[in-house]
Amino acid sequence: MKSKLVTLCVIAALLVVAMGSFSSSIANAQDDGRKEVTLWHYWGDTGTNAETIDHFKTLWEASQDECSLNLRSIPTADFKRELSTAILSGNTPDIAIIDNPDFAMFADQGVLAELDDKVAEWGQADQYYDGPWSSTVWDGHNYGVPVGSNTLALYINNALAEAAGLDVSNPPQTWADLMDWAAAMTDPAANQYGITLVAERNETATFMWLPFLQQTGEDVNSLDSEGGRAALQLWVDLVENGYTSPEVVNYGFGDVPGQFMAGNAAMMINGPWVLVDLTNTPDLDFTVAPLSVVEGGTPANGLGGEDFSIFASSEVQDCAWDFITFTQSDENIVDWYNGLGFLPSRALPEEMTESWSSDPYMSVFMDQIQYARARGPLPNWPEISEVIQLMLQEALTGQVSVDDAVTNAASQIAPMLEG
C-alpha cells in the first residue's frame, strides 16, 4: 500500500512538472516579447488562399523578431457585419482586408488610420495603377494599400464560334461587333444563347455593367445622359433580341460560368477566377478577349479586389505597416499575387510578370487591369449600387423603358452624391 502511495505521489509530481513545463511553453509562445498584429480576412481556413496567407505569416515572422501575426478568417457573408460590430464595440483588428467598393465607407467613418506619412516615406504609391490605388484614397488622404486586383474580359466558346463562321483570332472589338457575334451564335432550337452575364440584383451586376457606362465617358454622377442610356440599351437589346436569356436577371456569381461550360451560352463576361473550372472542363476550348468598347469610346473595365487597412485604434501600427509592405516587396509580390489568385495592382518589371504575360488567358486580364476603375470611391456606394441594380432589373424585364429607368435612377443617385 505504501509502495503504491509513493508511486502515485511520484506520478503526480511528474504530472505537475510536466504540466508546469507545458504551461510555461504556452506562456513563452504567447509572450515571447513580440507585438501581436491581428489580421481579419475572408479567405477561409483551408485552400490555396488560406495556405498563402499562412505561408506569408511564417515568412514575415522569420524576417524580423519584433512582431507576430494572428489570423482570423470570417465568412464573406458575415465579414462586413462582424467588422461593423467590432467598430461599435471598440474591439477592431489591427489589419482588415476590405473589398475595394466598401473601403471609402469605412474610411469615412474615421476608424481607419491615415497613412499619408508612411506612404510618402515608402515611396511606392506611383507604382500602382490608378484604379486600384484610388480605391484606397478618401477625402484626399490615403488609408490603405491594394491587396491585389481582378477585372473582366469576354470569354468565347471556340467551337460554337467556328460553327457560326466566326474567327476567334479577331474577336469583337466594338459594341456593334459584340451584338453581331451574339446574334450569330444564338440558336433557340439548341437552347443556345449568344452571351450571358450577371444581372441579378447584387453588387456583381453593377460591377459588370459599370464599365460599359464608363466607356461612353460617363459615370454614376452623369448617368442621366446619352451615354448612360446607350449603355443600358446595350444590355436591354441583348435580352429583347433573344441573344441572352431573360433569366440573366436571376443569374448570380456561379450561374454564368455554369451556362458557359454547359454550352448554353457561347460567350460570357467574367473574371479570371473562373479559369480553373473552365480549364478543367473536358472538351471546352475557349478564348479570352478584351471587353468590347463603344464606337468612339475609350477602354474601361471593372475593378475587383481588396485593400489592406490599418485601424486607427491599433497600438501596433508600425508592425501592421511592416507586414503590408512585406507582402508588396519585390521579393514577395509575385508569389503573393499568384498565391491569392490576383492580378497585379501595380506595374512590375517584365521579368516579374512572365507567369501572367506568357499565359494566353491571363495576359488579356493583365492588359485590361490598366483600364480598371474603382467603384466610387464613395462612402455610400452600397446604396448607390442598389439603385443601379434596380435600374437594370426594371429595364431588362421590360417593367420600365430605358429612358425612364435611367431618369429615375439618376434622380435617386443625385442627392447621394451631394457633398
N, C-alpha and C positions, 0 to 999 in steps of 0.2 A: 504494500500500500504506500509506504514511504517512498519506495523507488518510483512508483507511478506518479506520485505527487511531485517529486523532483523533476521527473521527465516533463510533466505538464508545465511546471514553472519555467524550465529551460525553453520549451517550445513557445510559451507566452512571451518570454523575454526576447527570443529571437524574432517573434512576430512584431513586437514593439519596435525593435531595432529596424526591422525591415520596413515597417510602416513609416517609421520616422525618416528612414532614408528615402522612401518613395515620396513622402510629403515634401521632403527637402528638395528632391529633384524637381517636383512640380513647382515649388516656390521659386527655384532657381530658373526654371523655364519661363515662368511668368514674370519674374522680377530679375532680369539679367542686366538691368541698367539701361535698356533700350527704351526709347519713346515709341509707344504703340500708335500706329496710324490705322484707323478703321475705314475700310472702303466698302461701300454698298454698290452692288451691281445686280443685273437680272440675266446673267449668262448661265445660270444653273450651277449645280454641284457636280455634274458629270458631263462628259462630252468634250469635244475639241476646245470650245471656248473656255470651259472650266479648267481644262488642263493647261491652257495657255496662261491664264491669269495666275494659276498656282506656280507655274514654271517661272514667271516673272517675279513673283513674290520671293521665290528661292534665290533667283539671281540677284535681286536688289538687296536682300538681306545679307548676302555673301559679299556684296560690293562695298559695304560700309558697316560700322559697328555701333551706330548711334540710334537707328530706327528699325522697327519691325512692322509688319503688315498683318492686320486682322481682316479677313474677308468675310462678307456676308452676302449670300445670294437670296434675292427676294423674287418671287414670281412676277413676270412682267405685268400681269393684270392688277397686281396689288402694289406695284412699286410707287406710283405717284401718291397713293393714299398713305402708304407707310411713311414716305418722306414728309408729307404734309403733317401727319400726326407727330412725327419727330420734331418738326419745326415748332408746332404749338406747345409741345412739352419741353422744349429746350434741350432735347437729347439727340441732336443731329450727329451724323457721322462726320469724319474729317474730310473724306472724299466721297462724292457720289457720281455715278455715271448717269447723265441726264440726256434723254432724247433731244436732239437739237431743236425741234419746234417748241419744246416745253422750257427751254433754257431761259429765255427772256422773262417768263412768268416768275421763275424763282429769283432771278437777278433783281427784278423789280420789287420784290418783297424785302430786299435789303438783307437777306440771310446769307448771301454768298460773299466770300472775301474778294475785295477788289485787288486785282493782280497787276496793275499797271507798272509798278516799280520792278516787280520780279520779271515781268515780260520784257521790259526795257533792258534790264541787266542781262537777261538770257540772250536777247538779240536774234531770235529765230522767227519772229512773227511774220516777217516779209517772205518767208519761205513757203507759207501756206497759201492755198488757193483762196480767192476772195470769198467764195460761198461758204466753205467750212469755217474760215476764221470769223466772218461776220456773224455767225451764229453764236459766238462766244462774247460778243460785244453788245453792251446795252447802255444807252444814255451816254455814249462817248467813253465808256470805261470797259476794260477787259475783265472778265470774271472766269475765264476758263481756257482750256486748250482742247482742240478737236481730238477725240479718241481715235477716230477712223471714219471713213465715209463710204457711201454707196450711191448709186444713181440708177437710171433707167435706160433701156435700149429696146429695140424691136427684134423679137425672135421670129424666124421664118422656118416653116417646115419645108425642107428642100424637096422632098418627094412630091408634095402637093403643089409646090410652086412649079416644078418641072412639068407635072401633068397639066398645069394651066398654061404652059408655054412661057413661063416667066424665067428670067435669068437672075439667080440669086447673087451672082458676082456684080450685078448692077441693081442693088436694092432700091426701094422707093426713096426719093430724095425730098419730095415736097408733099404737102397735104393732098394735092390732086393725084400724085403718084400713089399715095397710100390708099386713096379711095379706089383707084383703078385696080390695084393689086387685091384689095379686099373683095371687090366685085368679081374679079376673075377667079378667085379661089372659093367663092361661095357656091355651095351645091346643096340646095334644100333636100334633094332626093337622097343624098348620102348623110343627111344631118350634119353637114359641114358648113361652118361659118368662116368668113374670110379672116376675122380678127376677134380677139377677146381682150378684155381689160377689167379692172376692178372699178365698179361704180356703186358698191354697197355704201350705205350711209356710215362711213367711218373715215379716219384720217388718211388711209391709203388712197381712197378715191381722190381726195384733194391733192395728195402727193403726185398722183398720176396725171391729173388734169391741168394743174397749175402751169407746167412747162409750156403747154400749148397757148395759154393766155400770154405768158411772158415772151414767147416767140414773136408775138404781134407788137411788142413794145409796150404793152400794158401790164398792170399788176392789180392786186386787190384794191389799191387806192384809186384805180382808174377803170374799174370793172365795167361801169356804165359807159361803154364806148363801142366803136365799130369792131375793135379787136376782141373785146370781151364777148360780143355776140357771135363773131366768127368762130372763136374757139369753142364755144358751147354748141354752135350749129354743127361743127365738125362731128362731135360725138353723137348728136341727135340724128344727123344724116346716116351715120353708120347703123343706128338702130332702125330708123324708119325705112331704109333701103334693104333691110334684112341682111346686112353684111356682118352684123354681130347679133348675138342672141338678146332678145328683150330681157332675159334673165340676168343680164350683167348688173342690173340694179340690186341683185341679191348675191352677186359673186363677191366673195371675200378673198383674203390673202391666199388660201390654199386651193380655191376653186379654179382660178385662172390657169395655173400650170397643169392641173388635172385635165382640163379641157384640151389644152395643147398636146399633152402627152398621149391622150386618147385619140388624137386626130380629129376631134370635133371642132377645132379652131386651127386654121392654117397659120395664123400669126398671133402674137400676143405682145403686150407691153409688160415688161417685168425687169427685175434686177438680177444681179449676179448670184444672189442667194439660192436661186433655183437650179444653178448649173450642175450641182452634184446629182440631183434627182434626174435631170434631163440626160446627162452623160451616162447614167446607169440604166436608162430605159432602152430595152432591146429594140433594134431596128429603127431607132429615131435618129435621123440625120437632120441637123438644123444649122442655120446661120444666124449670127447676131449682127445687127446693123444699127447705126445711129438712129435716133428719133428723127422722123421726117419733120422738116421745117416749113412753115408757111411761106408761100411765094413772096419774096422780097423781105422776109423777116430775118431774124438773127437766131443762132442756136441758143437754146435754153434747156435746162433739164432740172429734174427734181433732186434735192439734196437729202439723202438719208444718212443715218449715222448718229453717233453720240458725242457728247463733250464731257471732259473732266471738269468737275467743280470742286472748290475747296470752301467749306463753310466758315463763315466769319467767326463763329463761336469756337472753332478748333484751336486748341492750345499747342498743336504740333504742325503749324502751317509750313514751317521750313522743311520738315520731314515729308509732308504731303507733296510739296512742290518738288522735292528731290525725286520722289517716286515717279511723278508725272513726267518730268524731264528725262528721267532714266529710260522710260519706255519710248521716248521720242528721239533718243540719241542715234547717231549714225550707225553705231554698233548694233542697236537693238530694233530699230524701227521696222525693218523689213520683216523680221520674224514676228514682231508684234502685229503688224497688219495681216500677214498671211495666217497666223495662228487664229486670229479672230474673224477671218473671212472678210476683211475690209479692203477697200481701195485706199491708196494713199490720200491723205488730206493735204499733202504738201508736195511741192516739186522735189524730185530726187534725181541724183546723177544717173545717167543712162545705165551704168553698170549695176546699179542697185535695183533697177526696175525690170530686169530681164525676166523674172518669174511672171510678170504681167504682160510685158510687151511681146514676148515670144509666144504667148497663148492667143490663138485666133479669136477667142471669145473675150477674154479679159482685156485684150488690147483695145477693143471697142469701148469698153467701160472706162479704161484709162483715158481715152480721148474725150469721152463725154463728161468726165468729172470736172474738167476745167470750166464747163458751162453750167455746172450745178449751182442753184441758188437756194439760200436758206428760206424757209417759210417764215415770213415776218421780217426780221425777228420782232415779235410783239408780245407783251405780257398777257394779252387777252387772245392770243392766237387760237386756242381751242374753241372759243366762242365764234370767232370769225370763220374758222374752218367748218363749223357746224352749219353756218349759213350757206357756204359753198356746197356742202354735201346735200343740203335740202334743195338748192337750186338745181343740181344735177339730177336728183331723183325726180323732181317735178317735171323737168324738161324732157328727160329720157323716157318717162312714162306717158308723156303727152297730156299731163294734167294742166300744164301751163305752157304758153308759147315761149319760144326762146327770148323774144323781146321782153315779155312781161317777167320771165324768170330772172333775167339779168337786172332789169329795173328794180324789182322787188329786193333782190339780194343786195344790190349796191346801196339802196336806201337804208337797209339794216346795218350794213357794214360801215357806212359813213360816220355815224356817231361813235362807233367803236374806235375809230382812228383819230378822233379829236384829242389833241394834247399829246 
